[in-house]
């Protein structure tokens, strides 16, 4: 168990219901009022992909959120009320996500955790804002901040932070100038592309190649051949885990040997396993949670996660754990408020989390720092100077 009193923040839960995945279920006859004044369980939704290419992320996030909820429920819940955590499968599809936003509103969920996919979060945001359901999301596209929704919060940095940190390391510290870029045309890829391109521009640089692929592309040989012709010193990756891994694998098959660099996806087991350990060697990663060994708190979290699920924790589980702890703390501090009062309570929380110290500002961003790591023998280790 973790030391719950050390938490001083609020996080929100969003969700799409998948059968049988609840942290606590209301008994027959319990009050359906999930907010203040109710007597039944407090209903929180986790919305994340449980199927499809992004399902690994969604399952990690559900497990991280559930671990936090289980800890609170074991100690009596929030102000004596149990927390009910239901998970909904958004399939990584914005249209499915929009329909789920309406569903969780109609079914009385007072907060949402998720999603990990920026495009889905952006699609859901108008409905959640209208319903006044706070959402703590795990994506990193600056497009979420641009919505200016008072009900949308991020449980990690935006691409702006990830990629400015990356540029400081690659350009300022390592003095690399010939940088190629390959990113996809989805919300995540576009956010990464624009953020890193700006970071290069701020340093008077332009990429030697700037290739864009589609989110469902499988053959990257044309784009990689163009990049190879430019002889870059490093290649920036702006794509999710599986696609990034495929790009790296195909790049190595084409004889490209220079390191790749990217944000959170490039530090995950899915990226490593898709690319292959040898191919992923040397990948430069910008992340707020490089490994389970970065602090005593991360070690405790990883041990609890392993005991609960029989597998190693990673960034997405840690982000969801932090988000859930923030939300539950806000619920406790507010007397299980809903709507705007709960959103205000989230903004008031100060939380020392696994990813760092959270303090939400008017943009909905609670943390603005990442660290650089290097993939070595299949494990991300903090980069030296």
Helices and strands as residue ranges (DSSP letters): G 4-6, E 42-48, H 55-74, E 83-89, H 94-106, E 111-113, H 118-131, E 134-137, H 142-146, E 152-154, H 159-167, I 168-173, E 179-184, H 187-201, E 209-213, H 221-229, E 234-238, H 241-253, E 259-262, G 264-267, H 269-275, H 277-280, E 284-287, H 296-309, H 315-334, H 339-348, E 350-352, E 357-359, E 371-376, E 379-382
